[in-house]
């Protein structure tokens, strides 16, 4: 699976989410899509989690994992800011990133009253 390196142009978001040990282990394993409906390639290169679109290989998000004693957390994420690769409504990006993270971690989402 080919990926395009995350660009030097990005938008930084303040974000904080504690990770369980099981979530951290899943992040370290990463994810390679198995079918066309699977939208993300996810991998970890300490301290960053990368989220690339599966069809294009373009890096959309990267999130920093920090260690605070026995606790691990994501303390920020960056969004691809290269308008030739990704066009975004910056106001929606935190929700989109959180959704991508939850789907990857296997957390069920409630969308318009329906759990998916």
Secondary structure, 3 states (H helix, E strand, C coil): CCCECCCCCEEEEEEEEEECHHHHHHHHHCECCCCCCCCEEEEEECCEEEEEECCCCEEEEEEEEEEECCEEEEEEEEEECCCCCCCCCHHHHHHHHHHHHHHHHCCCCEECCEEC
